[in-house]
Amino acid sequence: MANIEIIERSPTVEEHKTLWEAVGWGSIDTGMSEQSLTRSVYAVVAVSEGEVVGMGRIVGDGVMYFYIQDVAVLPEHQKKGIGAMMMERLLAYIQKCRSANGIAFVGLFASQGNDKFYERFGFKNYAPEMTGMFRVIEGQR
């Protein structure tokens, strides 16, 4: 594996767009993503030879509720442990920041076929007792 460094910072808007599109999540409005990125609780990028090859971030309240978002690695760098390195860093941040006397609820959505990857970090499907749901609101206000 190439020398990979995990750096604590948000991806730039362009880095985010590049990774987003490279993993097949479609296109993204960079004006929207710029605002979203600045509101992240915590973020990391994976860098190889000066190039950002991966990203991951946390959104939420930073104390009790954490949501892992935008974990992506360029396809040509996948299956090399980069995603795991970023997940370890994200989860370490949550462990450090969560309330010492309470719980931390950590959620995420896995892209199709990536369930097993996240299960390695203790994530599981709680159905039928609990159901993960979401709603997408599109269009003009």
Secondary structure, DSSP 4 states (H G I P E B T S, - for coil): ---EEEESSPPPHHHHHHHHHHTT-----HHHHHHHHHT-SEEEEEEETTEEEEEEEEEE-SSSEEEEEEEEE-GGGTTSSHHHHHHHHHHHHHHHHS-TTS--EEE--PPTT-HHHHHTTT----TTTS--------S--
